[in-house]
Amino acid sequence: MTTAELKAPEPKLIRGATGDWEIVIGMEVHAQVASKSKLFSGASTEFGAAPNENVSLVDAAFPGMLPVINEYCVEQAVKTGLGLKAQINLWSRFDRKNYFYPDLPAGYQISQYQYPIVGEGEVVVDLPDGTARVVGIERLHLEQDAGKSLHDQHPDYSFVDLNRAGVALMEIVSKPDLRSSEEAAAFMRKLRTILRYLGTCGGDMEKGQMRADVNVSVRKPGADYGTRCEIKNVNSMRFIQQAIEYEARRQIDIIEDGGTIVQETRLFDPNKGETRSMRSKEEAHDYRYFPDPDLLPLELDEDWVAAVRTGLPELPDVKKARFEKDYGLSAYDAGVLVADQASAAYFERVVEVGGDARLAVTWVSNELFGRLNKEGLEIEDAPIPADALGRMCALIKDGTISGKIGKDVFEILWTEGGDPAEIVEKRGLRQVTDTGAIEAAIDAVIAESPDNVAAYKGGKDKLIGWFVGQVMKKTQGKANPQAVNDLLKAKLDA
């Protein structure tokens, strides 16, 4: 569900020597399953442990060790599939994907090939112009991660850390529906948001919890798909965009110079901002897939899947539509708030306590988010609890303080904490609504400014703002702004 206008792919064209070119992008996202133990063993998945601390005999592929499927990881994959509006396959199978790397001690990876646990689905990607695009999901399959080779620890030796070996990954494969680097990054952000709402992946790219293989090809608009190259293991939104832009231009230059694109796997070098060849692209037969003889096919019960579906949380598209409908928010404001589950919850609590959605969105989206960004903090680290900000909004709503005084109270709450009502009373910040006091201040300003009064009466209407400012200054910002405007205009126009 979305309130944005859905639109068909509209390519961002790149100008070449022979005319315009279109980029075609598909993504393969590796998302680490949020689980305390690995896919086929009970070893911990804790990040930051000492090398080879989280390794069981199964992860190290000792002879005779047998994998045992982690039911919780299966549930997380099914939950993700349901969140992607995808088909859940009640029968799936694990295969052995054969290849040799030092950080893959068994010499094969247990993955899913022809029979993945999740089939086709979709992600609605919100675009900066307020429209949205549906990006198809081809499949989601479960597989185990490999370990990590370390080549920079010793001049003569390489080392292997198997802490990640066996950690459960969900490989989420999109259809080639994306048409620009901006859309690819937006897709990745939306996918991360959905996974975080579901609680199935932390989505922290710095910790390797999400990374993307980006498939890029170019073609003349309307022509058949070109040969694609895969850019492996890109781990930030910025790098995804940079890698696509570079790769598309590289391919265009080769074709326009009379060359052909070779299907291959490439790496992105963020220091140089370029991709470089890693290896020729393997085909499925190169991996010699076959059913893993140590694992039975995975069979799911329909009632169990239905129970998982029942436990799904409210997802971002639905929440966004509700925020627009129930709180009267713009699509932009609602989109900003639901992009992070904790932010959405914070906002709703401010509304609940403060009783005014428009005030809440102003103070949360503008003041709070602005300050958090400035100080590099997450919403979970906000010094002002949602209840306190809600109580401050309530004071603005009932006229106890003005919005201007609200900024002073906000600053005190941020730096010192406390209760908004007590802060207002102790520091004498209550808004002046006594029209007699306000009129006295206005009279004083008018008496002190005969030249400006004459200029105003002579047609310089914009001076009203200067008069308001002077009155607010004289009342230490505590006068009711609306009353000041009304009384001031009446006196100046008399």
Number of C-alpha atoms within 10 A of each C-alpha: 12 18 16 21 12 16 10 10 14 11 15 17 16 17 12 12 10 10 11 14 22 23 27 23 25 23 24 23 23 24 26 27 29 23 20 14 20 30 29 23 19 19 22 18 23 13 12 9 11 9 14 15 14 21 23 21 14 21 29 19 17 12 9 8 13 15 18 15 16 16 11 16 25 19 16 21 26 26 25 28 27 20 23 23 15 22 16 24 19 15 14 19 20 27 23 20 23 17 14 13 14 16 20 22 19 19 14 18 24 24 24 24 20 14 17 22 27 28 20 19 22 19 21 20 25 23 16 11 9 13 15 20 22 18 21 20 25 17 24 30 25 27 26 22 24 23 23 18 15 13 12 10 9 9 7 7 9 12 15 16 19 25 28 25 28 29 27 28 26 29 26 22 21 23 17 19 20 28 20 24 24 20 21 22 19 20 24 21 17 19 21 23 21 23 24 20 23 22 18 23 24 21 24 16 16 10 13 18 18 25 25 24 23 24 22 27 23 28 19 17 14 8 10 9 15 17 16 22 25 25 25 18 19 23 19 18 20 13 18 24 20 19 24 26 19 14 25 24 16 15 23 26 14 12 14 13 10 7 11 13 16 12 16 18 21 24 18 24 14 14 6 7 12 18 20 13 13 14 11 13 15 11 8 10 9 11 15 13 21 15 18 17 10 12 16 13 15 16 12 17 10 12 9 11 17 11 11 15 16 10 10 15 12 13 19 25 23 13 21 28 22 17 22 17 14 10 17 14 18 14 18 15 16 24 22 14 24 23 21 18 20 15 20 22 14 22 23 20 19 28 24 17 18 24 16 17 20 14 19 27 21 14 23 22 17 11 14 20 19 13 15 15 11 9 9 10 13 12 19 10 10 14 15 20 18 23 18 21 29 28 20 30 30 24 21 20 16 10 15 23 26 23 22 16 20 21 14 13 24 20 14 16 20 17 11 10 16 15 15 21 18 10 17 20 11 9 9 10 21 21 23 21 18 11 14 10 13 24 17 12 21 24 15 14 18 19 11 11 11 11 11 16 19 12 12 17 14 9 9 12 10 9 15 17 11 11 23 19 15 18 27 20 13 16 17 13 21 23 27 23 20 12 16 22 15 10 15 23 14 10 12 16 10 7
